[in-house]
Amino acid sequence: MDKDSVYALANHILGRTFWYDGKLDSAIIFTKKAIEINSAANKFANKANLCHSYFNLGCIYNDLGDIKKSLQQLNNAIRIGRQFPSKMASLADSYSTMASIYTSIGDYDKTIIYADLAFNYGEKINRDDLKARSLMEKSQGLIALNRLSETEKILNLSLKYASNYEDEALKGAIFSMLADLKKKQNQPAAVIAYYNKSSQAFRKDSFNYGIAQVANNLADYYQYHFFNPKKALENYHRALEFIGIVSGKSLILNNISKVYASEKDYLKAIDFNEKALAMAVSQFPKMEKNDATFPGLMRLVVNKPDLLILIRHKADTWLAYAKHTGNDKNKLRNALRTYMLADTMIDYMRWEHSGNVTKLFWREQTKSMYEHAIETCYLLNDHTKAFHFFEKSRAVMLNDQLNELGAKQLLSEEDQKKESVLSRKVSDMQNELAETGADEKAVADIRSRLFLAQQEQENFIKKLETSNAQYYAYKYDNAVRTLAELKNEILKDKQTLVSYFVGDSAVYGLSTGAEKTDFQKIDLKKYAQLIPEFQKIIGDREAQNRRFKDYLTLSFQLYDLLLKPFAIPPGTRIVVSPDGDFLPFGAFSASRDRADYLVSRYAFSYTYSAGFLAKSRKNRKSGILSKSFLGIAPVQFAPSLAQADLAGSDQALKTINRHFFLSETLIGAEASRNAFAKNAPDYRIVQLFTHATADSSGRTPTLYFADSTLKVNELLTDRTSSTALLVLSACRTGTGKNQRGEGVFSLARGFAGLGIPSTVTTLWDVENEAIYGLTSFFYQELANELPLDIALQRTQNQWLNKATSADRLPYAWAGMVLVGSTEYVSPGISRSEGFVLLIASIVLAVFLIYHFRKRQTGNQ
C-alpha cells in the first residue's frame, strides 16, 4: 500500500505502545518511521500529525536520559504545532514537558517561562488538566527560587483545575508540593496532613512512584524536623519498596546514608552512599571500575543536580569521618578528591544554565560545599587546592562573561554583528518585562516574545559552537590559575594577594606573595560583630566625627583580625579579593589610640578574583595619536530625574583635561546617555562626574546622565571597549547587593563585565569638594607614570597631608578605591606637550617648504 497518513498513524500508535511498555528502542524506530512518512512532500502525508510524533519522541528521549535530543524533538513538536490551531493541546504538553526537564537540570528561569507558555495554550482551549499540570510545573520553579507566596496561590489554583478534571495522580502531586511549601513555611501539622492526602490520592490511582516519593519526603521530614532517625529509616525503606526508577532509588539510598552519617556510623553511611552512586551511574559501567573516567563521563549524566547531591554527601561524610578520628589525613584526602569531583559537576551544570536567576540560585546553593572544601584544605594545610576553591567560590559568572567577551573576538564580523543584534533584542525584552506592571496579558505577551528571542539566540550560539572550535573552547574555559601562575604571571612587583572566604562557621584568609603563602582561619563571631558596626560609622561623617575613638578601636580590631596575622611587610602592594562587600583597608588603623592609617604603609587595590585579573588585562600601550581621555559632567539633570546639580564638576573636569591632548569633554546637555554609550568605548581613560544610586537591598545600580539613566543591567557588550581605566566619581558605584557565592553586583562590576580592567570607584556617598580634589590629585600622580594602586595611595596620602582636620576623617578620602588591574595606564602626551609638538611640527613644515622652494629657485 501507499505509505500515507494512515500508515504513519499505525507506526505512531505502535511507537507509543512500545513506549508505554518500556521498550524504548522499538518505540524510537516506529515513531521515527511515522515522522519520516508525514514529513514527505506529497499529498498523502499529514504534516499536522508530526506534532504528536515529535512530542512522543521527545518524551521517549527524556525517559532515556538524553536531554539534548529530547529538547530538540519537543522544539520540533512546537514548531509544527504552531502551524495548526488543532494542535494546541500538544503544544501545551510539549511546553509542560520542557518545563519539567528544566526543573530536573535546575534551570528554574526556563521552568517558569515554559510553564507559562503551556498554561497559555491550555487556557486557549479551556482544558483544566493542561492548566493544572502547567501551573504545577511552574510552582516547581517558584518554590525552588523561594517565591513562596506566588507558589501557594498557583498550587491552590492548580488543585482547583485538577479537581474539575478528577485526575487523582495529578491531585496527589499537587498535595505533595503543598506539603513541601508548608515545610518552608514551618507548619508541621499541615505538612503531615498534605503528605497523607497525597499518598491517598496516589494509592487510588495505583501510582507507585508517587507513593514512593511521598514516603521519601515524609522520611526527610522525620529526620530533619523531628530528628527521629528510626521513623526516617522506616519511611525510606518503604519508599524503596515502591520506587521503580533507578535515579529515584539512588537518592533514597543516599538519604539512608545521611541518617547513618548523622548517627556517626560512618562506615554504613559510606556503604549506602557507594551503592547510591553505583546505581546513579549504572548506565556507564566503566565508572564503577575506573575512577579516572568518572569526571568526563559525569557530563553525560542527565540529572546532574541529583548526582551532585550524592557526590557532595560522599565528600561531607569523609570530612566528618576524618574530624571524628582526629583529622585522619587519608580520610581528609578522600574528602578533598571528592570535593574536586563535585566542583567539576558544578561546572558542567553551569554550562547548561542560561538565566542569571538560575545561575545565582546555584551559586548560593554551592557556597556551603566550597566552605567544607576549604575547611578540608585548611586541615591538610593544602594551599594549592585551597586557592582553587577560593577562586571557584567567587565571581564565576563574571569570569564566564569575560570568557564570552573574549570568544566573540574570534567570530567573523558578520557573526559578531548578528550576535550583538540578538543579545540586544533579548536584553530589551528582559528590561521591558521588568518594567511591566501587573497586566497579566501584557506580561504573557512579552514572555512569549522573549522566549522566541532567547530561542533564536541559543540556536545561533549552538551553531557557532559547532562551527567554530576556538570559540567553543574559549567560551567554556573554566581553568583556575594555579598559585605558581598567580606569583609568576599575575602579581607584579611587591604585590601580595589576600583572599577571604566568609562561611557559615568560619572565615578563612589566604595570603600569597612572591616569598610565601599563608593560610589563616579567622574568628567568624568576631568578624560578624565588627563588620556591621564598622560599616555604620565608616560612611557617616557626623558619626565618625562624634565617635572617632570608637572608629579607631573598630578599625584597629579589623586590622588585627583580617590583616595583621599575615605579617605582610610595609611597602607591599596588597590586592584584596573580598567575599562580599569591599572594606576600605587603607582606612584601618594600626593603632587603637591614634590615627595610624594603613594607607601610609601599603598600596591597596581590590579584585573580584585572581581569575578576573588574568582575564581582563589589556594592552596598555597606545599610539601617540590614539584617543586618550573622555570626561563627562552633566552638571545639571533633567527635572524628571530629581537629582541635585553638581556645581563645580565642570571646572574639575576642565582642570583634569589639561593633562591630556587628544581628549574630549561632554559637559551639561552634551553629557547624555547616548553620547556616553557612543563615545566611551573609544577612549583609553574615561572619567565621570555624576550621580549614582546603589545599595545592598537589590535595587538596580544606576548612573545618571543629563537626560536619562543607565542601569547596570543595560550595559551591553555589542562593542569592543578600548577603555583601560574608568573613574566613577559618583556615589556608591562600588556597592550593590551581595549575591552569596558570587559577590557584589555594583556599577563597577557591571563595567568590569565589558572587559574594562581597572575601575576607580566609591564605597559610600561622596562629598563634591572631596571627590573633585582627590580625583585631581589622582591624575597628577598618574602623570608620574606610576602603577594605579601606588598613584591612588599617593593621592590619599597627599590629601591627608594637605586637608583640614575635618577632611582627614576616613569618610572624606577612604571611599575611593581601585578595583582590577594595577598596571600603569598612559595618559599620553599632555595638552601643553601636544601644543609644543604641534607648533614644532608647523615650524618644521614651514622650514622644509622654505628650503624646497629655495632649491627650486636655485635650479632655475
VENKAZI-V167608 format. One record per helix or strand of 2 or more residues. SS is the DSSP state (alpha for helix, beta for strand). FROM is the first residue (numbers start at 1). LEN is the number of residues. If there is no record, write none. Layout:
# VENKAZI-V167608
SS_FROM_LEN, SS_FROM_LEN
This chain:
# VENKAZI-V167608
alpha_5_16, alpha_24_15, alpha_47_18, alpha_67_15, alpha_85_20, alpha_108_17, alpha_128_17, alpha_148_18, alpha_168_17, alpha_188_17, alpha_208_17, alpha_229_14, alpha_246_17, alpha_266_15, alpha_286_4, alpha_291_8, alpha_304_21, alpha_329_24, alpha_356_10, alpha_367_14, alpha_383_10, alpha_396_13, alpha_413_23, alpha_440_28, alpha_469_7, alpha_483_8, beta_495_8, beta_507_6, beta_517_6, alpha_524_15, alpha_541_6, alpha_548_15, alpha_564_3, beta_573_5, alpha_585_3, alpha_598_3, beta_603_4, alpha_610_6, beta_629_5, alpha_639_3, alpha_649_9, beta_663_5, alpha_668_3, alpha_673_10, beta_685_5, beta_692_2, beta_702_3, beta_709_3, alpha_712_3, beta_725_5, beta_737_3, beta_743_3, alpha_747_6, beta_758_5, alpha_768_15, alpha_788_15, alpha_806_3, alpha_810_4, beta_816_5, alpha_831_29
